[in-house]
């Protein structure tokens, strides 16, 4: 088989895998702080939040089971004080999270209700994954909510945990949730287009990878440090989440949250972002 024929066959397989995403039923969608806020001010991007609420509500209407993992509680709290950068003190960030979480949920409640969609708030710590009875309790309530056609909105319990706000990032949290509920798909929406062969900001020849089947040392080297000044994640946390999903044999798509109708486009099989899936 020639290299051209082999590439063509791989492309065909990738397209088939993308097409199968429309059949996924239980979907965890995580949206990062950088996607939910304006980079210039750190304020919540209400227009984008509204679009996500519409998409997620519409998917429930299609009989999909949706779990939404949100970031931006700390950013929302900072915004109340006209700040756009996290504090170096953990307890200060916990205070901002306590302030911002209520505001964030108030906004979600208002916007989702416009589309007739019920929501529920769940705050988790890593104990939900490491302590068996807490894992079972978390699973039970999440499955009950989605059976009721309610969208659980999950965030880390930032106000009471430590260790760099204990789980450390909502990429890890979303992977944990996907495993707890045996999700069919995890979608990470962020401010990057996907995984590139190099840094696209400095390497004009860097190309986006449409599919990754294994997280090895080469893939890990493509990841950098933390993301924006408001968030705790970065490419490295997304790669780690992808590795967990590959190990659990749960497909994951990393895609740009700024794109319009992005969730529907992913489920329609469009080759956007990077798909992580075992061959």
ChimeraX attribute file (.defattr): number of C-alpha atoms within 10 A of each C-alpha:
attribute: neighborCount
match mode: 1-to-1
recipient: residues
	/A:1	6
	/A:2	7
	/A:3	8
	/A:4	9
	/A:5	10
	/A:6	11
	/A:7	12
	/A:8	12
	/A:9	12
	/A:10	13
	/A:11	14
	/A:12	12
	/A:13	13
	/A:14	20
	/A:15	16
	/A:16	12
	/A:17	17
	/A:18	21
	/A:19	16
	/A:20	13
	/A:21	18
	/A:22	14
	/A:23	11
	/A:24	14
	/A:25	17
	/A:26	20
	/A:27	21
	/A:28	25
	/A:29	23
	/A:30	26
	/A:31	24
	/A:32	25
	/A:33	30
	/A:34	26
	/A:35	21
	/A:36	27
	/A:37	22
	/A:38	15
	/A:39	16
	/A:40	7
	/A:41	13
	/A:42	22
	/A:43	20
	/A:44	22
	/A:45	16
	/A:46	15
	/A:47	10
	/A:48	18
	/A:49	19
	/A:50	17
	/A:51	15
	/A:52	23
	/A:53	21
	/A:54	18
	/A:55	18
	/A:56	23
	/A:57	24
	/A:58	16
	/A:59	17
	/A:60	17
	/A:61	12
	/A:62	10
	/A:63	13
	/A:64	18
	/A:65	25
	/A:66	23
	/A:67	29
	/A:68	24
	/A:69	25
	/A:70	21
	/A:71	27
	/A:72	26
	/A:73	28
	/A:74	27
	/A:75	30
	/A:76	29
	/A:77	26
	/A:78	24
	/A:79	19
	/A:80	14
	/A:81	9
	/A:82	12
	/A:83	16
	/A:84	21
	/A:85	16
	/A:86	19
	/A:87	15
	/A:88	8
	/A:89	9
	/A:90	17
	/A:91	16
	/A:92	14
	/A:93	22
	/A:94	22
	/A:95	16
	/A:96	24
	/A:97	26
	/A:98	19
	/A:99	19
	/A:100	21
	/A:101	24
	/A:102	14
	/A:103	16
	/A:104	20
	/A:105	16
	/A:106	11
	/A:107	16
	/A:108	21
	/A:109	17
	/A:110	12
	/A:111	19
	/A:112	20
	/A:113	14
	/A:114	14
	/A:115	15
	/A:116	11
	/A:117	20
	/A:118	17
	/A:119	21
	/A:120	17
	/A:121	15
	/A:122	15
	/A:123	15
	/A:124	20
	/A:125	19
	/A:126	18
	/A:127	13
	/A:128	20
	/A:129	19
	/A:130	11
	/A:131	10
	/A:132	11
	/A:133	12
	/A:134	16
	/A:135	18
	/A:136	15
	/A:137	11
	/A:138	19
	/A:139	19
	/A:140	13
	/A:141	13
	/A:142	23
	/A:143	18
	/A:144	13
	/A:145	19
	/A:146	20
	/A:147	12
	/A:148	11
	/A:149	19
	/A:150	20
	/A:151	23
	/A:152	24
	/A:153	20
	/A:154	22
	/A:155	23
	/A:156	25
	/A:157	21
	/A:158	26
	/A:159	21
	/A:160	14
	/A:161	17
	/A:162	15
	/A:163	8
	/A:164	13
	/A:165	20
	/A:166	16
	/A:167	20
	/A:168	18
	/A:169	21
	/A:170	27
	/A:171	31
	/A:172	20
	/A:173	23
	/A:174	26
	/A:175	27
	/A:176	21
	/A:177	25
	/A:178	25
	/A:179	19
	/A:180	18
	/A:181	19
	/A:182	16
	/A:183	23
	/A:184	19
	/A:185	22
	/A:186	26
	/A:187	26
	/A:188	27
	/A:189	27
	/A:190	25
	/A:191	20
	/A:192	17
	/A:193	18
	/A:194	23
	/A:195	26
	/A:196	20
	/A:197	15
	/A:198	16
	/A:199	16
	/A:200	13
	/A:201	7
	/A:202	8
	/A:203	11
	/A:204	9
	/A:205	11
	/A:206	14
	/A:207	14
	/A:208	17
	/A:209	16
	/A:210	20
	/A:211	23
	/A:212	20
	/A:213	14
	/A:214	16
	/A:215	16
	/A:216	11
	/A:217	8
	/A:218	10
	/A:219	15
	/A:220	15
	/A:221	12
	/A:222	15
	/A:223	19
	/A:224	14
	/A:225	11
	/A:226	15
	/A:227	18
	/A:228	15
	/A:229	16
	/A:230	24
	/A:231	20
	/A:232	20
	/A:233	23
	/A:234	20
	/A:235	20
	/A:236	19
	/A:237	22
	/A:238	22
	/A:239	24
	/A:240	17
	/A:241	22
	/A:242	29
	/A:243	22
	/A:244	19
	/A:245	23
	/A:246	20
	/A:247	14
	/A:248	15
	/A:249	18
	/A:250	21
	/A:251	22
	/A:252	28
	/A:253	26
	/A:254	26
	/A:255	24
	/A:256	21
	/A:257	25
	/A:258	16
	/A:259	14
	/A:260	13
	/A:261	13
	/A:262	20
	/A:263	21
	/A:264	15
	/A:265	14
	/A:266	21
	/A:267	17
	/A:268	15
	/A:269	17
	/A:270	14
	/A:271	16
	/A:272	20
	/A:273	24
	/A:274	20
	/A:275	25
	/A:276	25
	/A:277	22
	/A:278	15
	/A:279	11
